[in-house]
Amino acid sequence: MVAKATSIIRPRILAVDDTPDALRQLRDCLKGLNAECFTCGSGHSAIEFLSKEMVDLAIVDVSMPGMDGFEVCRAIKYDPRTADIPVILVTGDIKTEDTNHGIEMGAFDYLTKPVDPRECAVRVHAALAVKTLKDELKIQLMAPEEQRRVQIELTQKMTDFQHGMTTAHWQKRFGQLSASFVEDIHHPIAHALASLRILMVDERLKDDVRRRLLLLHREFQRVNDHLRRLINISAYSRTPQLLHPAELVADVTRLLEPEFAYHGIVLDQQLNPAIQWWGMRSEISRAVLYLLHNAIEALTERGPVIKRRLEDESEEEQSTEDPNKVGSIMLLVEQTGGNIVIQIRDNGPGIPSELHEKIWDPYFTTKTPPHTGAGLHLARAIVQAAGGDIVMKSPGPACSTQFSILLPINVVEEDLPVEEAPIEEALAEEIPAEEVVHSLSEDADAAMAAEQAPEEKPASQA
């Protein structure tokens, strides 16, 4: 054990003396021991140094003006942070009473002036060996409790990570299957819409049949619009295109309408339809979706209750939140400060300041399973890949939490690129030409408008 303790790699040693020559001699002795040497010319400067740096050994001259070696030794031993640092006192005349006083102050050993290099080496090695043994003993005594704590933390992290990876893999696979299914059913619905438009212009149809076709067309159109929104998120964009962020945000909120209605969340939208941006539709849609989901969860899931005292465990902690408080989310799309801003605000419980940076870490979450915490991390990664960033404020202006997607302005009004054809038109290209007659579609739209007029006329006459 002694051999192991004395095998120290470059020990850090502090030498303290008010005499420059003595300090230089002591420093030369320590350099011969392959030690990293630090020097101070007074007791006060030594204590100030130790408040910022840690060393393995302190060698202090006894006779110094202001703060002598005994006071320095007592200050080192009084501070729990430096108490384990061995102190060797240096004196020109060793007296029994001085030796006893130094030992009482906590000194480990003495050196006499002028310092002999061989004696210095022996006493320094002995002091470092004892310190190493004390450190090892402390670690061994702390090991059982510390190991249990570390093991519990690692086990929990591994469990959370495994759950997160499993959930993420399932979500990715389910998303791929859903996207494929959505695209498959989008084709027959597009065919059905085209066929309905052709049928509705047939003059031989009775009024009640045409009315039923009109209702059927409306339902198919509603489903078709919903599928288009799902495809815009689930199907990865292959090329950038000209987008209207207001339309993109509105599409995502329409997809989440059932959740807003189920939880009674009030939605306020202030979307500027004139703003344009050139980029990937599906990626930015996902970023908005992740942030909206985060806002919904903040409004619908109560955080963990923390018990501060053992006697509180049997008591139900009272919530400070108003039970009648109506959850609300505000969406804002504007162009300001050289950026296109997509802003999402909620009046939930807010995010503690100590978590403002952690929320962006992958798989960090304060929510219960099956939440994985990947949403905010992915949202910011998507926006940063597009050349933008996400800024979070909690509390935000007139809200609890505010997330702002900042996108660079990249569209010049004088030279706008041609927007890609909508999904319906792309799908319509797959329909044979004989089944799609544009003039008939226009006539069908006119017939649909005409169908609504007879229903409103009696009411006006009444």
MOSUL-V348327 format. One record per residue. SS is DSSP state (H for helix, E for strand, C for the rest). PSI is psi in whole degrees, -180 to 180 (none if undefined). OMEGA is omega in whole degrees, 0 to 359 (none if undefined). Layout:
((SS;PSI;OMEGA) (SS;PSI;OMEGA))
This chain:
((C;-37;180) (H;-41;179) (H;-39;179) (H;-38;183) (H;-34;184) (H;-8;179) (C;70;182) (C;135;180) (C;113;176) (C;74;180) (C;151;178) (E;120;186) (E;135;177) (E;126;177) (E;130;184) (E;121;179) (C;141;181) (C;-7;179) (C;119;183) (H;-41;181) (H;-44;179) (H;-38;180) (H;-39;179) (H;-42;179) (H;-43;180) (H;-38;179) (H;-38;178) (H;-38;178) (H;-40;182) (H;-33;177) (H;-31;177) (C;-16;178) (C;11;183) (C;40;180) (C;151;173) (E;109;191) (E;136;174) (E;142;183) (E;145;175) (E;143;184) (C;2;179) (C;165;179) (H;-41;180) (H;-42;179) (H;-31;178) (H;-45;179) (H;-39;178) (H;-39;178) (H;-44;182) (H;-19;176) (C;-17;181) (C;-29;184) (C;156;175) (C;144;179) (C;169;179) (C;-19;183) (E;145;175) (E;128;177) (E;116;192) (E;133;176) (E;140;182) (C;-48;187) (C;95;176) (C;142;179) (C;153;179) (C;-81;181) (C;107;184) (C;-180;184) (H;-35;179) (H;-43;180) (H;-38;177) (H;-44;179) (H;-44;181) (H;-40;179) (H;-39;179) (H;-43;183) (H;-22;181) (H;-31;181) (C;120;180) (C;-28;182) (C;-35;184) (C;5;187) (C;-28;183) (C;0;179) (C;119;177) (E;144;182) (E;126;173) (E;122;180) (E;141;180) (E;129;181) (E;154;178) (C;-17;183) (C;103;181) (C;119;175) (C;151;183) (H;-44;182) (H;-35;178) (H;-39;179) (H;-46;179) (H;-42;180) (H;-41;179) (H;-41;179) (H;-39;178) (H;-34;179) (H;-10;178) (C;9;179) (C;147;180) (C;-41;186) (E;178;180) (E;153;169) (E;146;179) (E;148;176) (C;145;351) (C;144;186) (C;126;176) (C;127;183) (H;-39;181) (H;-43;177) (H;-40;179) (H;-43;182) (H;-43;182) (H;-47;184) (H;-35;177) (H;-45;179) (H;-40;180) (H;-43;180) (H;-43;180) (H;-35;179) (H;-44;179) (H;-41;179) (H;-41;179) (H;-42;178) (H;-42;177) (H;-43;180) (H;-43;180) (H;-40;179) (H;-42;179) (H;-41;179) (H;-41;180) (H;-38;179) (H;-33;181) (H;-15;189) (H;-49;184) (H;-51;181) (H;-43;181) (H;-42;180) (H;-40;178) (H;-43;180) (H;-47;180) (H;-41;181) (H;-41;178) (H;-43;180) (H;-44;180) (H;-41;179) (H;-43;179) (H;-42;179) (H;-42;179) (H;-40;178) (H;-46;179) (H;-42;181) (H;-43;179) (H;-43;178) (H;-41;179) (H;-43;179) (H;-42;179) (H;-45;180) (H;-43;180) (H;-41;179) (H;-42;179) (H;-44;180) (H;-40;179) (H;-45;181) (H;-44;179) (H;-38;178) (H;-40;178) (H;-44;179) (H;-41;180) (H;-43;180) (H;-42;179) (H;-42;180) (H;-42;180) (H;-44;179) (H;-37;180) (H;-43;183) (H;-14;179) (H;-35;181) (H;-53;179) (H;-32;177) (H;-39;177) (H;-41;176) (H;-43;182) (H;-41;178) (H;-44;179) (H;-40;180) (H;-40;178) (H;-39;179) (H;-36;179) (H;-42;182) (H;-35;186) (C;-14;178) (C;3;178) (C;119;183) (C;-17;182) (C;-10;181) (C;143;174) (C;160;184) (H;-41;181) (H;-35;178) (H;-43;179) (H;-37;180) (H;-39;178) (H;-39;177) (H;-37;178) (H;-45;178) (H;-41;179) (H;-40;179) (H;-41;180) (H;-43;180) (H;-44;178) (H;-38;180) (H;-39;178) (H;-46;179) (H;-39;180) (H;-41;177) (H;-40;179) (H;-42;178) (H;-38;178) (H;-42;179) (H;-40;178) (H;-41;180) (H;-37;180) (H;-26;180) (H;-43;187) (H;-34;182) (C;123;182) (C;136;177) (C;131;180) (C;-31;181) (C;152;176) (C;158;180) (E;168;178) (E;124;184) (E;155;169) (C;104;183) (H;-33;179) (H;-43;178) (H;-40;180) (H;-46;179) (H;-41;179) (H;-38;179) (H;-42;180) (H;-41;180) (H;-33;177) (H;-37;177) (H;-31;183) (C;7;181) (H;-42;179) (H;-37;179) (H;-42;177) (H;-44;182) (H;-41;183) (H;-42;183) (H;0;179) (C;34;181) (C;130;178) (E;130;183) (E;127;178) (E;122;183) (E;128;173) (E;88;189) (E;123;178) (C;108;185) (C;-14;184) (C;-15;184) (C;136;180) (C;151;180) (E;143;182) (E;115;181) (E;-166;182) (C;120;183) (H;-50;187) (H;-39;183) (H;-48;180) (H;-34;176) (H;-40;178) (H;-42;180) (H;-44;178) (H;-40;180) (H;-44;179) (H;-45;182) (H;-38;178) (H;-42;177) (H;-41;179) (H;-40;179) (H;-41;179) (H;-44;180) (H;-36;178) (H;-30;182) (H;-16;188) (H;-14;182) (C;124;179) (C;139;180) (C;170;181) (C;145;177) (C;126;182) (C;122;177) (C;127;183) (C;-22;180) (C;152;181) (H;-35;182) (H;-12;180) (H;-8;188) (C;-28;181) (C;-6;182) (C;143;177) (C;121;181) (C;131;182) (C;134;179) (C;140;178) (C;-6;182) (C;147;177) (C;119;181) (C;-22;180) (C;7;181) (C;132;180) (C;123;178) (C;139;180) (E;147;177) (E;132;178) (E;133;178) (E;133;183) (E;131;173) (E;118;181) (E;170;177) (E;115;184) (E;150;176) (C;31;180) (C;12;180) (E;156;167) (E;124;187) (E;123;170) (E;111;189) (E;136;179) (E;117;181) (E;145;175) (E;160;179) (C;36;179) (C;-162;184) (C;-14;181) (C;173;181) (C;124;179) (C;147;184) (H;-33;181) (H;-11;180) (H;4;185) (C;-33;179) (C;-32;184) (H;-27;185) (H;-20;181) (H;-9;181) (C;141;178) (C;134;177) (C;20;170) (C;127;180) (C;148;173) (C;1;182) (C;164;180) (C;160;176) (C;149;13) (C;16;180) (C;135;183) (C;-17;181) (C;8;183) (H;-16;187) (H;-52;182) (H;-38;178) (H;-46;181) (H;-39;180) (H;-47;181) (H;-37;178) (H;-40;179) (H;-48;183) (H;-40;179) (H;-35;176) (H;-25;178) (C;7;178) (C;9;181) (C;-158;179) (E;166;176) (E;130;179) (E;133;181) (E;137;174) (E;129;177) (C;110;2) (C;150;176) (E;-180;179) (C;117;179) (C;28;178) (E;172;179) (C;-44;181) (E;139;179) (E;124;172) (E;130;181) (E;117;172) (E;120;180) (E;114;180) (E;139;179) (E;143;176) (C;119;184) (C;18;179) (C;125;176) (C;124;187) (H;-30;183) (H;-23;185) (H;71;183) (C;134;176) (C;161;181) (C;129;182) (C;145;177) (C;151;179) (C;144;177) (C;163;182) (H;-37;181) (H;-40;181) (H;-39;179) (H;-40;179) (H;-33;181) (H;-26;178) (C;-23;180) (C;-13;179) (C;134;179) (C;148;185) (H;-34;182) (H;-17;181) (H;-16;182) (C;111;179) (C;112;186) (H;-37;181) (H;-36;179) (H;-37;178) (H;-41;179) (H;-40;177) (H;-37;179) (H;-42;177) (H;-40;178) (H;-39;180) (H;-37;178) (H;-41;178) (H;-38;180) (H;-31;180) (H;-31;182) (H;-29;184) (H;-49;181) (H;-30;182) (H;-32;183) (H;-23;185) (H;-49;180) (H;-37;181) (H;-39;181) (H;-35;178) (H;-35;180) (C;none;none))
